[in-house]
């Protein structure tokens, strides 16, 4: 039985948790270790690791502290989430026009935002546009 569009959707929690990889990229670009950033923001290394892996969602206050340490404002994270949501919605529509099995969709949506953008660009180039 074929899944419905609703069954295929990435949950809002998964989208919100995409902030974690953005934190990791910012930290790595600045040459900070997990322990460096954890110490500067007064959280445990294990919790920061869970945040970066998308297994926990930071509070607004913590997100603000992380942003301050990483040189971005809270708006950066809001924009990151909006961008991920937009890319995921277009990717979902594009994938719905392909014959790719639904079972691989979760893995595709777990790719980095850059990889999902590249996949979307490829699919659009093949005529599987996700634009409304």
C-alpha positions in Angstrom: 0.0 0.0 0.0 1.4 3.4 -1.0 2.0 6.0 1.8 0.1 9.2 1.6 1.8 12.6 1.4 1.1 13.1 5.1 2.9 9.8 6.0 6.0 11.0 4.1 6.4 14.4 5.8 9.3 15.2 8.0 7.9 16.0 11.5 8.2 19.6 12.7 10.5 18.3 15.5 12.9 16.9 12.9 12.9 20.3 11.1 13.5 22.2 14.3 16.4 19.8 15.3 18.2 20.8 12.1 19.5 23.8 14.1 22.0 21.4 15.7 24.1 20.8 12.5 24.2 24.6 12.1 25.6 24.9 15.6 28.2 22.2 14.7 29.2 24.0 11.4 29.6 27.3 13.2 31.7 25.8 16.0 33.9 23.9 13.6 34.5 27.0 11.4 35.8 28.8 14.5 38.1 25.9 15.4 36.3 25.3 18.7 36.1 21.8 20.2 32.9 20.5 21.8 34.4 21.1 25.2 35.5 24.7 24.4 32.0 25.7 23.4 30.3 23.7 26.2 32.5 25.4 28.7 31.9 28.9 27.3 28.1 28.3 27.3 28.0 26.5 30.7 26.5 23.3 29.4 27.9 19.7 29.4 29.8 18.3 26.5 27.3 15.4 26.2 24.4 17.8 26.0 26.1 20.0 23.4 26.8 16.8 21.4 23.1 15.8 21.6 22.2 19.3 20.4 24.5 19.1 17.4 23.2 15.7 16.5 19.6 17.0 16.6 18.7 14.7 19.5 17.8 17.6 21.8 16.3 21.0 21.1 17.9 24.0 22.8 15.8 26.5 24.7 15.6 30.0 23.4 18.0 31.2 26.2 20.6 28.6 25.4 20.2 29.2 21.6 20.9 32.9 22.4 24.0 32.0 24.4 25.3 29.7 21.7 24.7 32.3 19.1 26.5 34.9 21.1 29.6 32.6 21.5 29.5 31.7 17.8 29.1 35.3 16.6 25.5 35.1 15.2 22.2 36.4 16.5 19.1 34.3 17.2 17.8 35.3 13.8 20.5 33.2 12.1 18.9 30.1 13.7 15.4 31.2 12.8 16.5 31.7 9.2 18.3 28.3 9.2 15.1 26.6 10.3 13.0 28.4 7.7 15.4 27.6 5.0 15.5 23.9 6.0 11.7 23.8 6.1 11.4 25.3 2.7 14.0 23.0 1.1 12.4 20.0 2.7 8.9 21.0 1.5 10.2 21.4 -2.1 12.3 18.2 -1.8 9.2 16.3 -0.6 7.2 17.5 -3.6 10.1 16.6 -6.0 10.5 13.2 -4.5 6.8 12.6 -4.9 7.2 13.0 -8.6 9.9 10.3 -8.8 9.7 6.5 -8.5 12.1 6.4 -5.6 10.8 4.1 -2.9 9.3 5.9 0.2 11.5 3.8 2.4 14.6 5.8 1.5 13.0 9.2 2.0 14.0 9.5 5.7 17.6 8.9 4.9 17.5 11.6 2.2 15.9 14.1 4.7 18.7 13.3 7.2 21.3 14.7 4.8 22.9 18.1 5.5 21.1 21.1 4.2 23.7 21.5 1.6 23.3 18.0 0.3 19.5 18.3 0.3 19.8 21.5 -1.7 22.1 19.7 -4.2 19.6 16.8 -4.4 16.8 19.2 -5.0 18.7 21.0 -7.7 19.5 17.7 -9.4 15.8 16.6 -9.3 14.7 19.9 -10.6 17.2 19.5 -13.5 15.7 16.2 -14.2 12.2 17.7 -14.4 11.0 16.7 -10.9 10.4 20.3 -9.7 9.3 20.8 -6.2 8.2 24.4 -6.7 4.5 25.1 -6.2 
